Amino acid sequence: MVVSKHKLLIVDDDETLQQQLRWAFDDFDVSLAGSRAAAMAVFEQEPAPIVLLDLGLPPDQDGPSEGLAALESILALHPRLKSSS
């Protein structure tokens, strides 16, 4: 019997943290991205119903603008993603 894992997209520019999160979520089919552009490329190929998103992405690592822009782009592709049902 093949058990399908839930898809999870982790978006964080810290590669060490990415690997730690991948390890922590080993029950999931994890995809990783380190930027908004990379996240959108991954998400467009295989949308994940769960996204862990660092708001402090380059080039605005000290502010939330790039992370919020990524969230806006993801929700534009799949508006129901934020739904819990």
NUDO-992942 format. One record per residue (C-alpha): z, x, y. Coordinates in nm, 3 decimals, always signed. Layout:
NUDO-992942
{w=Z | u=X | v=Y}
...
This chain:
NUDO-992942
{w=+0.000 | u=+0.000 | v=+0.000}
{w=-0.104 | u=+0.138 | v=+0.339}
{w=+0.149 | u=+0.084 | v=+0.616}
{w=-0.001 | u=+0.069 | v=+0.963}
{w=+0.201 | u=+0.238 | v=+1.234}
{w=+0.228 | u=+0.098 | v=+1.585}
{w=+0.027 | u=+0.292 | v=+1.840}
{w=+0.216 | u=+0.470 | v=+2.119}
{w=+0.066 | u=+0.657 | v=+2.415}
{w=+0.289 | u=+0.919 | v=+2.576}
{w=+0.177 | u=+1.032 | v=+2.922}
{w=+0.365 | u=+1.336 | v=+3.050}
{w=+0.249 | u=+1.668 | v=+3.193}
{w=+0.532 | u=+1.861 | v=+3.023}
{w=+0.390 | u=+1.972 | v=+2.687}
{w=+0.735 | u=+2.058 | v=+2.548}
{w=+0.859 | u=+1.708 | v=+2.627}
{w=+0.542 | u=+1.562 | v=+2.475}
{w=+0.614 | u=+1.738 | v=+2.147}
{w=+0.980 | u=+1.634 | v=+2.149}
{w=+0.882 | u=+1.272 | v=+2.208}
{w=+0.617 | u=+1.289 | v=+1.936}
{w=+0.888 | u=+1.412 | v=+1.697}
{w=+1.132 | u=+1.141 | v=+1.814}
{w=+0.873 | u=+0.869 | v=+1.757}
{w=+0.746 | u=+0.987 | v=+1.419}
{w=+0.735 | u=+0.626 | v=+1.298}
{w=+0.452 | u=+0.563 | v=+1.548}
{w=+0.089 | u=+0.667 | v=+1.567}
{w=+0.135 | u=+0.881 | v=+1.880}
{w=-0.137 | u=+0.983 | v=+2.126}
{w=-0.059 | u=+1.231 | v=+2.403}
{w=-0.196 | u=+1.276 | v=+2.754}
{w=-0.090 | u=+1.509 | v=+3.033}
{w=-0.260 | u=+1.345 | v=+3.330}
{w=-0.383 | u=+1.010 | v=+3.454}
{w=-0.743 | u=+1.101 | v=+3.370}
{w=-0.650 | u=+1.210 | v=+3.018}
{w=-0.439 | u=+0.898 | v=+2.967}
{w=-0.726 | u=+0.674 | v=+3.071}
{w=-0.969 | u=+0.855 | v=+2.840}
{w=-0.730 | u=+0.811 | v=+2.546}
{w=-0.644 | u=+0.451 | v=+2.638}
{w=-1.009 | u=+0.348 | v=+2.674}
{w=-1.085 | u=+0.491 | v=+2.327}
{w=-0.782 | u=+0.341 | v=+2.151}
{w=-0.558 | u=+0.113 | v=+2.358}
{w=-0.192 | u=+0.142 | v=+2.265}
{w=+0.040 | u=-0.158 | v=+2.299}
{w=+0.322 | u=+0.076 | v=+2.397}
{w=+0.296 | u=+0.338 | v=+2.673}
{w=+0.566 | u=+0.584 | v=+2.779}
{w=+0.461 | u=+0.694 | v=+3.126}
{w=+0.600 | u=+0.974 | v=+3.341}
{w=+0.559 | u=+0.861 | v=+3.701}
{w=+0.565 | u=+1.220 | v=+3.833}
{w=+0.220 | u=+1.331 | v=+3.717}
{w=+0.008 | u=+1.600 | v=+3.884}
{w=-0.102 | u=+1.631 | v=+4.155}
{w=+0.203 | u=+1.438 | v=+4.285}
{w=+0.467 | u=+1.570 | v=+4.045}
{w=+0.749 | u=+1.505 | v=+4.292}
{w=+0.647 | u=+1.149 | v=+4.368}
{w=+0.547 | u=+0.839 | v=+4.174}
{w=+0.200 | u=+0.779 | v=+4.318}
{w=-0.006 | u=+0.927 | v=+4.033}
{w=+0.204 | u=+0.765 | v=+3.762}
{w=+0.188 | u=+0.429 | v=+3.935}
{w=-0.188 | u=+0.468 | v=+3.973}
{w=-0.209 | u=+0.534 | v=+3.597}
{w=-0.002 | u=+0.222 | v=+3.529}
{w=-0.226 | u=+0.017 | v=+3.756}
{w=-0.538 | u=+0.145 | v=+3.577}
{w=-0.392 | u=+0.074 | v=+3.233}
{w=-0.292 | u=-0.280 | v=+3.333}
{w=-0.637 | u=-0.338 | v=+3.484}
{w=-0.789 | u=-0.266 | v=+3.140}
{w=-0.529 | u=-0.467 | v=+2.946}
{w=-0.329 | u=-0.701 | v=+3.171}
{w=-0.130 | u=-0.845 | v=+2.880}
{w=+0.008 | u=-0.503 | v=+2.791}
{w=+0.321 | u=-0.567 | v=+2.997}
{w=+0.386 | u=-0.888 | v=+2.806}
{w=+0.659 | u=-0.874 | v=+2.545}
{w=+0.496 | u=-1.141 | v=+2.329}
